[in-house]
Amino acid sequence: MATILVLDDDRVILDLLRTVLTDAGYEAVVAPELSAIPANTRADILITDLVPLKAYRRESALAWVSSLRARFSGSPILVVTAHADAVAEPDMLGANAIIAKPFDVDALLAKVDELLA
């Protein structure tokens, strides 16, 4: 069973994704921020909003994704965000994929399956 780490500062999104991912057969570890994740946590894939960013800035978004890459080396990163600028320039963030909020659950699960394949 794949472990999926979800980072989002919106409790509703965390609860939704925990339920959707668990129902789809994944182990879901959810947290509102990176510091809430135990140091030894491993993840087969990360799903993250641009958690520390209140306003989108490319440099800050890139730094966030880079910090996740450093901690979870080799794990694909799926950014799920309402920041339209991030969605418009996905190659600039270094994420494996970006999905815009609000998102379709089936499309999100299809992207997760694709990234895990």
C-alpha positions, 0 to 999 in steps of 0.5 A: 500500500502506497503512503501519501503525505498531504500538506495543506493548511485547510482542514477541510481539504485535509479531511477530504483528501484523507477520506478519498485516499483511504477509500482508494486504498492508500495510506494517507498521512495529513498535516497542516504544515511540514513541522507537524510531520515526524522526521522519520515519515516516508512518503511514496508521493506528496500532495501539497498546497503551497502551504507557507504562501499567502500570496504567490511568488515564484521564488517562494513556491520554488523554495517550498517544493525544493524543501520537500524534495530535500526531505523526501528525495525521490518522491513525486510531488503533486501541487494542488493549489488555488494560486492561478499563477502557479497553475499557469507555470507548472514547469517553474516549480519543479513539481511533478504535476500541478492541479488547480483548486477546486479539483475533481477527485477522480482527476486527482486520483488518476494523477496520483496513480500516474505518478506512482506508476 
